[in-house]
Amino acid sequence: MHKPATFQDLIAEVEALDLYQKLLVQLNKDLLLANINLQFEDDVTPQLMFEAFQEVVFHLIREKFNDYLNLLYIVDVPERDIKKLDGSDVFQLSKTVTFLILKREWQKVWYKAHY
């Protein structure tokens, strides 16, 4: 497993290994654990999933920061990755954080599939 640099790289790897459904299951599981009112259906496209999830992350950063931190904790996004981010543009921050969360979820799915 290599670490994808972009969302498109991540989705290409997920789909190449036919693990997109498992990624959605893992994401839904962690969103439920974090008490985030968002669940993805099996037929959602990767782009629509990213956009909907990014909107929720944006809302959490702006309106419910403690819930945002809780989500990062539950997903287990490395703190060092979050600390490196520039928070001056909240919209761009939410896009980057959404990618970091999906990348971490992908790592969980990949490890479960291979071990």
HELIX and SHEET records of a PDB file:
HELIX    1   1 PHE A    7  ALA A   16  1                                  10    
HELIX    2   2 TYR A   20  LEU A   33  1                                  14    
HELIX    3   3 PRO A   46  GLU A   63  1                                  18    
HELIX    4   4 PHE A   65  VAL A   75  1                                  11    
HELIX    5   5 GLU A   79  LYS A   83  1                                   5    
HELIX    6   6 VAL A   90  HIS A  114  1                                  25    
END                                                                             
